[in-house]
């Protein structure tokens, strides 16, 4: 069924229905890391790797699962290294089979052993042939204990493996390394001696040792190209005349050197072995000559083509090399290598590929290649540059090929070439103009160019207002940009003209949002039979999220809620309607399993926040809170951001004469603006701003996390005397300077490196791109003895984008993503960090909100660097306990990194300042004063 869904998804994409295609493909996914994904198979068979990547990018999947899917795609594309980078630091046990195969493909046998040592049956993940190769390679390294444990643990092919192992473990050929043989048998002959001299020494030994010597010399020296001629002349014939020795020769050496192979030997497999070996960076002219010799004798399959294409992308094939040119010119079947859009849009390969195709293929062949590539580009939702020759072809053919018109129009639109775009569109019939505008609207929407997307949707509407695709384009753009009234208007038209095209629940959500934009939500009156008296000591915390989910929000909550008990209060917490820890892969605890009573209202099967009409959500949430209030009898309701979480709680408190506090931890509509600039001052932005202010007005007291937020609310009309600043803080006893963790240093190969570190949620406004580019720039100077590395610990929606950037820039050795780690291990990761930068971008949300992670780094005694946005400047005293730099200025950031390298006093001062000013034990006194101000005094 899932395979069929994949085919349907592929077909609908061919018919230019990307939203439907993406939806069907998402249905086909297992949603399980490590699971089989037959829904991807048809795309992969069609070499639609780039298309799949784009579809997955827009599915809003869990970050770890998204990384796994991308790893699957990259592995199929023969990009084993890139595949491993996607999942290398993810410790999910379900990834073990996948990683085992990857490590085997990369010939990283020690990593396979490491997995086996953790108790996994790695042999069960390999074919029988792969099992034998692994066991024999480990025997060459004398890893007998590891082999025995693997065989003991496996359930696959166990008897044959035991038989092989017992037959061969005492085999002379697995008892010596070349170094041991040279020292013990050849009496420490110089390893750099001429091969003729080494051969003479081996020939002087007895028969068994002579056989062993020939095998060891070949296996040790064949990896270097300059040795191949000597090995062929002096050693290969000996093996050819002793067929029993073939099984001891490295399989790659067998294919690389001039061995007499059996006529029955599978030439297709030999070719794939040679291509793999070339791919691993072992390419030589001699090896390429062997590949060329085999090509005419082999029926090329998709794997061969993909391997050769991978060699081009990885820079292992030089098109200027006469041998490479000859290979492509002599075998026209290799034209299929260039049937890949990736080769023409990849920054490193596009120009080289374009010139090679133009100069080495006939007009008919070039046309075939160009048409295939342009058809593939229909399904690529990213900005790209096309090189000269294929772009020239596109301009010539756009007038007569609709698909070519789309691609050319996309280029003009993204490059803001308005005159050329208008001329191109107007040269078509009105019907075709409509299709171009719809196509452009969808493409630009996927590029997050929402204003331009809306413009083309409107142009299409002017041509044909009663078109379902046009209306859907308008609805889509208006929704993301926050245009409540326009979205509602277009949905009314859609429901009237094309009711089947309205998504379930979509109209009601738009209608209620429209109503609440124009008139304030009012809670239903309470029934007369409710008589309420609080117990005088209970505080009900109403939260957007709660533990065990880990982020800055829940950490702050946990510190506050846990510590109010020390002052005699009884804390009770509840998380919002429609959220459960299970949504973030945590187990939902019972009511009293934690340090304090926590209600998880959940009911997400009916009331997911983003799928429930607003009035209905507020009404149901208030009723759920009422049940908790009547049971727990709180004297104060302490509700935290945002308004969707807090408003029902605060209005319920007003109705029941319970004192209320609104804790403003951020303004989430400003966060949305950092992602979608067009959202600023939209209907939805203004509505959310209005409701945030209403929460502050209805609450008896307001708490904010920064001075910047306090000033912002005062400007919006909130009385200064009702606002208290309660900054973020840390537990300075839990987070204190530690010796560097050797385990983490070794695991991520950070020894002898200058480690910059970021620990927290990965969002688009954190400025992590700036750190990545700085690490690359500093390492490229060659001025520093140690390499700069960046350790990124955590997860978030922006992680996949950053990983793609690192992969594209070939920075994987220096930029390490660990994914989420247990909270109790965070201090161990901080221990290996030398510099903790917080280069937040110059956006309003960054000016207002202070992140808790900055104080965590300071508590650990780290050298902290912050951009000069207001909220971060509140946290650091420049040149005393941290250093400022100009936001969004890479040159300034680089200079600041260099300036703090040897300044240990900054970290020491940071620690002292945090202990004195930002420890939670100090900060909680401010909160207690707020409670006392409300006449809530515990015993």
Residue pairs with C-beta under 8 A, 6 or more apart in sequence:
2 28
2 29
2 30
2 37
2 38
2 39
3 28
3 38
3 39
3 41
3 42
5 24
5 25
5 27
5 28
5 39
6 25
6 28
6 38
6 39
6 40
6 41
6 42
6 43
7 42
8 24
9 21
9 22
9 24
9 25
9 28
9 39
9 43
10 21
10 42
10 43
10 46
10 48
12 20
12 21
12 24
13 21
13 51
13 55
13 379
16 378
16 439
18 55
18 379
18 381
18 442
18 446
19 442
19 472
21 55
22 55
22 58
22 59
25 39
25 40
25 55
25 59
26 59
26 61
27 39
28 37
28 38
28 39
28 40
29 37
29 39
29 61
29 69
30 36
30 37
31 65
32 65
32 94
33 64
33 65
33 68
33 90
33 92
33 94
33 95
34 68
34 92
34 94
34 95
34 96
34 97
34 98
35 94
37 69
37 72
40 52
40 69
40 72
40 73
43 49
43 51
43 52
44 52
44 73
44 76
45 302
47 302
47 306
47 339
47 340
48 376
48 379
49 73
49 74
49 76
49 77
49 342
50 341
50 342
50 376
50 379
50 380
51 376
51 379
51 380
52 73
53 70
53 73
54 379
54 380
54 381
54 382
54 446
56 66
56 69
56 70
56 73
57 66
57 381
57 800
58 381
58 446
59 66
61 69
62 585
63 795
63 796
63 797
63 799
63 800
63 819
64 90
64 92
64 795
64 819
64 820
66 800
67 86
67 87
67 90
67 799
67 800
67 803
68 86
68 87
68 90
68 95
68 98
70 86
70 800
71 83
71 84
71 86
71 87
71 98
71 102
72 83
72 98
74 80
74 82
74 83
74 86
75 83
75 101
75 102
75 105
76 306
77 306
77 310
78 279
78 303
78 306
78 307
78 309
78 310
79 310
79 313
79 314
80 102
80 105
80 106
81 106
81 812
82 807
83 102
84 99
84 102
84 103
84 106
85 803
85 806
85 807
85 812
86 803
87 95
87 98
87 99
88 99
89 748
89 816
89 817
89 818
89 819
90 819
91 819
96 115
96 120
96 122
96 125
97 125
99 111
99 115
100 112
100 115
100 120
100 122
100 125
100 126
101 125
101 126
103 109
103 111
103 112
103 115
104 112
104 126
104 130
104 134
105 276
106 280
107 280
109 134
109 137
109 138
109 141
112 122
112 134
113 138
113 143
113 146
115 122
116 122
116 146
116 149
116 150
116 153
117 146
117 149
119 153
120 153
121 150
121 153
121 154
121 155
121 156
122 150
122 154
123 131
123 134
123 150
123 151
123 153
123 154
123 156
123 157
123 161
124 154
124 155
124 156
126 134
128 157
128 160
131 156
131 157
131 161
132 161
132 164
133 251
135 147
135 150
135 151
135 161
135 164
135 165
136 168
136 174
136 247
138 146
138 147
139 147
139 165
139 168
139 169
139 171
139 174
140 174
140 177
140 219
141 177
142 174
142 175
142 177
144 169
147 165
147 169
148 165
151 158
151 161
151 162
151 165
154 161
168 174
172 208
172 212
173 212
173 215
173 248
176 184
176 185
176 212
176 216
177 216
178 216
178 217
178 219
178 220
181 212
181 213
181 216
182 188
182 189
182 191
185 205
185 209
185 213
186 198
186 201
186 202
186 205
186 213
189 197
189 198
189 201
195 217
195 221
195 227
195 230
195 231
195 234
195 235
196 234
198 217
199 217
199 234
199 235
202 209
202 210
202 213
202 214
202 217
203 210
205 213
211 242
211 245
214 235
214 238
214 239
214 245
215 239
215 245
215 248
215 249
217 231
217 235
218 231
218 235
218 236
218 239
218 249
218 250
218 253
218 257
219 248
219 249
219 250
219 253
221 227
221 231
222 228
222 231
222 250
222 252
222 253
222 256
222 257
223 282
225 284
225 285
225 286
225 287
228 256
228 257
228 284
228 286
231 257
232 257
232 258
236 257
236 258
236 259
239 245
239 246
239 249
239 259
240 259
240 260
246 254
246 259
249 259
251 273
252 273
252 277
252 282
254 261
255 270
255 273
255 274
255 277
255 290
256 274
256 277
256 286
256 287
256 290
261 270
267 294
267 297
267 298
268 298
268 299
268 301
268 304
270 294
271 291
271 294
271 295
271 298
271 304
272 303
272 304
272 307
274 287
274 290
274 291
274 294
275 291
275 304
275 307
275 308
275 311
276 307
277 287
278 287
278 288
278 291
278 311
278 316
279 307
279 310
279 311
279 314
279 316
281 316
283 311
283 316
283 317
285 323
288 323
288 324
288 327
289 323
291 327
292 323
292 326
292 327
292 330
295 327
295 330
295 331
295 334
296 330
296 331
298 304
300 333
300 334
300 336
305 334
305 336
305 337
308 317
308 334
308 337
309 337
309 340
309 342
309 343
311 317
312 319
312 337
312 343
312 349
312 353
313 342
313 343
313 346
313 348
313 349
315 348
315 349
317 324
318 324
319 325
319 352
319 353
319 355
319 356
325 360
327 334
328 334
328 337
328 356
328 360
329 360
332 365
335 361
335 365
335 368
335 369
337 343
338 353
338 357
338 361
338 369
338 373
339 369
339 372
339 373
340 373
340 376
341 373
341 376
341 377
341 380
342 349
343 349
343 350
343 353
343 373
344 350
344 353
344 354
344 373
344 386
344 387
344 390
345 377
345 380
345 384
345 385
345 386
347 385
347 808
350 385
350 386
350 387
351 387
351 388
353 387
354 387
354 388
354 389
354 390
355 387
355 389
357 366
357 369
357 389
357 390
358 366
358 389
361 369
366 389
366 393
367 393
370 390
370 393
370 394
373 390
374 390
374 394
374 403
374 404
374 407
375 403
377 384
377 407
378 403
378 406
378 407
381 443
381 446
381 447
382 447
383 414
383 447
386 394
386 411
391 411
394 404
394 407
394 408
395 408
397 404
398 404
398 405
398 407
398 408
398 424
399 405
399 427
402 432
402 435
405 424
405 428
405 432
405 436
406 436
406 439
406 440
406 443
408 424
409 421
409 424
409 425
409 436
409 439
409 440
410 439
410 440
410 443
411 417
412 418
412 420
412 421
412 424
413 421
413 440
413 443
413 444
413 452
413 456
414 444
414 447
414 449
424 436
425 433
425 436
425 437
426 433
428 436
430 463
433 463
434 460
434 463
434 464
434 467
434 470
437 456
437 457
437 459
437 460
437 463
438 456
438 457
438 460
438 467
438 469
438 470
438 473
440 452
440 453
440 456
441 453
441 454
441 456
441 457
441 460
441 473
441 477
442 453
442 473
444 450
444 452
444 453
444 456
445 453
445 473
445 476
445 477
445 480
448 676
450 477
450 480
450 481
450 676
450 678
451 481
451 678
453 473
453 476
453 477
454 474
454 477
454 478
454 481
456 473
457 470
457 473
457 474
457 476
457 477
458 474
460 467
460 469
460 470
460 473
461 470
461 471
461 474
464 470
465 493
466 497
468 494
468 497
468 498
468 501
471 490
471 493
471 494
471 497
471 498
471 501
472 494
472 501
474 486
474 490
475 487
475 490
475 491
475 494
477 483
478 486
478 487
478 490
479 487
480 676
480 678
480 679
481 676
481 678
481 679
481 682
482 672
482 676
482 678
482 679
482 682
482 683
482 684
482 685
483 682
483 683
483 684
484 510
484 513
484 514
484 517
484 682
484 683
484 684
484 687
485 514
485 517
485 683
487 510
488 510
488 511
488 513
488 514
491 502
491 506
491 507
491 510
494 501
494 502
495 502
495 507
505 611
505 613
508 613
509 611
509 612
509 613
509 614
511 613
512 613
512 614
512 615
512 616
513 613
513 614
513 684
513 687
515 615
516 614
516 615
516 687
517 683
517 684
517 687
520 694
521 614
521 615
521 618
521 647
523 618
523 619
523 622
523 648
523 651
523 652
523 655
524 619
524 622
525 655
526 626
526 655
526 656
530 630
530 656
532 629
532 630
532 633
532 656
532 657
532 658
533 633
534 633
534 634
534 635
534 658
535 570
535 633
535 634
535 635
536 635
536 936
536 937
536 938
537 568
537 569
537 570
537 635
537 938
537 939
538 569
538 570
538 571
538 572
538 632
538 633
538 634
538 635
539 564
539 569
539 570
539 571
539 572
539 634
539 635
539 636
539 638
539 931
539 936
540 572
540 573
540 574
540 628
540 629
540 632
540 634
540 636
540 637
540 638
540 649
541 557
541 560
541 561
541 571
541 572
541 573
541 574
541 638
541 639
541 640
542 573
542 574
542 576
542 625
542 637
542 638
542 639
542 640
542 645
542 646
542 649
543 553
543 554
543 557
543 573
543 574
543 575
543 576
543 640
543 645
544 553
544 575
544 576
544 579
544 640
544 641
544 642
544 645
545 551
545 553
545 554
545 575
545 576
545 579
546 554
546 557
546 573
546 574
546 575
546 581
546 598
546 600
547 554
547 557
547 558
547 581
547 594
547 598
548 581
548 586
548 587
548 589
549 581
549 584
549 586
550 820
550 823
551 760
551 761
552 728
552 760
552 761
552 851
552 852
552 853
553 640
553 641
553 665
555 823
555 852
556 665
556 705
556 728
556 852
557 573
557 640
558 595
559 729
559 731
559 920
560 920
560 924
560 927
561 571
561 573
561 596
562 571
562 595
562 596
563 920
563 921
563 924
564 571
564 924
564 927
564 928
564 931
565 571
565 596
566 924
567 924
567 928
567 938
568 938
568 939
569 931
569 936
569 938
570 938
571 596
571 597
572 596
572 597
572 598
572 599
572 628
572 632
572 634
573 596
573 597
573 598
573 599
574 598
574 599
574 600
574 601
574 625
574 628
575 598
575 599
575 600
575 601
575 602
576 601
576 609
576 621
576 644
576 645
577 601
577 602
577 603
577 607
577 609
577 617
577 620
577 621
577 624
578 601
578 602
578 603
578 604
578 607
578 608
578 609
578 612
578 617
579 600
579 601
579 602
579 604
579 609
580 588
580 600
580 602
580 604
581 587
581 588
581 589
581 600
582 588
583 604
588 600
588 602
589 598
589 600
591 597
591 598
591 599
597 632
599 628
601 621
601 624
603 620
603 624
606 612
607 616
607 617
607 620
607 621
609 617
609 644
612 620
614 644
617 644
618 644
618 647
618 648
621 648
622 648
622 649
622 651
622 652
625 648
625 649
625 652
626 652
629 637
629 652
629 656
629 658
634 658
635 658
635 659
635 936
636 658
636 659
636 660
636 661
636 931
636 934
636 936
637 649
637 650
637 652
637 653
637 658
637 659
637 660
637 661
638 660
638 661
638 663
639 645
639 646
639 649
639 650
639 660
639 661
639 662
639 663
639 695
639 699
640 646
640 662
640 663
640 665
641 663
641 664
641 665
641 666
641 668
642 666
642 667
642 668
642 688
642 692
643 688
643 691
643 692
643 694
643 695
646 662
646 695
646 699
647 691
647 694
647 695
647 698
649 660
650 660
650 662
650 695
650 698
650 699
651 698
652 658
653 659
653 660
654 660
654 698
659 700
659 701
659 934
659 935
659 936
660 698
660 699
660 700
660 701
661 699
661 700
661 701
661 702
661 703
661 930
661 934
662 695
662 696
662 698
662 699
662 701
662 702
662 703
663 702
663 703
663 704
663 726
664 692
664 696
664 702
664 703
664 704
664 705
664 709
664 713
665 705
665 849
666 705
666 709
666 845
666 848
666 849
667 689
667 692
667 709
667 712
667 845
667 848
667 849
668 688
669 679
669 684
669 685
669 688
669 689
669 692
670 843
670 844
670 845
670 848
671 763
671 765
671 845
672 679
672 685
673 679
673 680
673 685
673 843
673 844
673 845
674 763
674 764
674 765
674 841
674 843
674 844
674 845
674 846
675 764
679 685
689 716
693 713
693 716
693 717
693 718
696 702
696 713
696 716
696 718
697 718
699 722
700 722
700 934
701 722
701 724
701 930
701 933
701 934
702 713
702 718
702 722
702 723
702 724
703 723
703 724
703 725
703 726
703 927
703 930
704 710
704 713
704 723
704 724
704 725
704 726
705 725
705 726
705 727
705 728
705 849
705 850
706 725
706 727
706 848
706 849
706 850
706 871
706 874
707 725
707 874
708 847
708 848
708 849
708 850
708 870
708 871
708 874
709 725
709 848
709 849
710 720
710 723
710 725
712 848
713 723
714 720
714 723
724 926
724 929
724 930
725 926
726 923
726 926
726 927
726 930
727 850
727 874
727 918
727 923
728 850
728 851
728 852
728 855
728 918
729 852
729 855
729 918
729 919
729 920
729 922
729 923
730 852
730 855
730 856
730 858
730 859
730 914
730 918
730 919
730 920
731 919
731 920
732 859
732 911
732 914
732 915
732 919
734 827
735 826
735 827
735 830
735 856
735 859
735 860
736 827
736 859
736 860
736 861
736 911
737 831
737 860
737 861
737 907
737 911
738 827
738 828
738 830
738 831
738 860
739 831
740 831
740 832
741 828
741 829
741 831
741 832
743 828
744 750
744 828
744 829
744 831
744 832
745 751
745 832
748 791
748 816
748 818
749 813
750 789
750 791
750 816
750 832
752 786
752 787
753 786
753 787
753 788
753 789
754 784
754 786
754 787
754 788
754 789
754 834
754 835
754 901
755 789
755 790
755 791
755 832
755 833
755 834
755 835
756 771
756 774
756 775
756 788
756 789
756 790
756 791
756 833
756 834
756 835
756 836
756 837
756 897
757 790
757 791
757 792
757 793
757 829
757 830
757 832
757 833
757 834
757 835
757 836
757 857
757 862
758 766
758 768
758 771
758 790
758 791
758 792
758 793
758 794
758 836
758 837
758 838
759 793
759 794
759 826
759 829
759 830
759 833
759 836
759 853
759 856
759 857
760 766
760 793
760 794
760 851
760 853
761 794
761 795
761 796
762 768
762 792
762 794
762 795
762 796
762 797
762 798
762 799
762 802
763 796
763 797
763 798
764 797
764 798
764 801
765 840
765 841
765 843
765 845
765 846
766 798
766 838
766 839
766 840
766 841
767 838
767 839
767 840
767 841
767 867
767 887
767 888
768 792
768 798
768 802
768 839
769 802
769 805
770 839
770 888
770 890
770 893
771 790
771 837
771 839
771 893
772 790
772 802
772 805
772 806
772 809
772 811
772 815
773 890
774 788
774 890
774 893
774 894
774 897
775 788
775 789
775 790
775 811
775 814
775 815
776 809
776 811
776 814
777 890
777 894
778 784
778 788
778 894
778 897
778 898
779 787
779 788
779 814
787 814
788 814
788 897
789 814
789 815
789 816
790 814
790 815
790 816
791 816
791 818
791 829
791 832
791 833
792 799
792 802
792 815
792 816
792 817
792 818
793 818
793 821
793 826
793 829
794 818
794 819
794 820
794 821
795 819
795 820
799 817
802 817
803 817
806 812
806 815
806 817
818 829
821 829
826 856
827 860
830 836
830 856
830 857
830 860
830 862
831 860
833 857
833 860
833 862
834 862
834 863
834 901
835 862
835 863
835 865
835 897
835 900
835 901
836 854
836 857
836 860
836 862
836 863
836 864
836 865
837 864
837 865
837 866
837 893
837 897
838 851
838 853
838 854
838 857
838 864
838 865
838 866
838 867
838 872
839 865
839 866
839 867
839 885
839 887
839 893
840 846
840 851
840 866
840 867
840 869
840 871
840 872
840 887
841 867
841 869
841 887
841 888
842 867
842 869
842 887
842 888
843 869
846 867
846 869
846 871
846 872
846 887
847 869
847 870
847 871
848 870
848 871
849 871
850 871
850 872
850 874
850 875
851 871
854 864
854 866
854 872
854 875
854 876
855 875
855 914
855 918
857 864
857 910
858 864
858 875
858 876
858 881
858 882
858 910
858 911
858 913
858 914
858 918
859 910
859 911
859 914
859 915
859 918
860 911
861 907
861 908
861 910
861 911
862 907
862 910
863 882
863 883
863 900
863 903
863 904
863 906
863 907
863 910
864 876
864 881
864 882
864 883
864 906
864 907
864 910
865 882
865 883
865 884
865 885
865 893
865 896
865 897
865 900
866 872
866 873
866 875
866 876
866 882
866 883
866 884
866 885
867 884
867 885
867 886
867 887
867 888
868 884
868 885
868 886
868 887
869 887
872 884
873 884
875 882
876 882
876 883
876 884
876 910
877 913
878 884
879 906
880 906
880 909
880 913
881 906
881 909
881 910
881 912
881 913
881 914
882 906
882 910
883 896
883 899
883 900
883 906
884 896
885 892
885 893
885 895
885 896
886 892
900 906
916 922
931 937
931 938
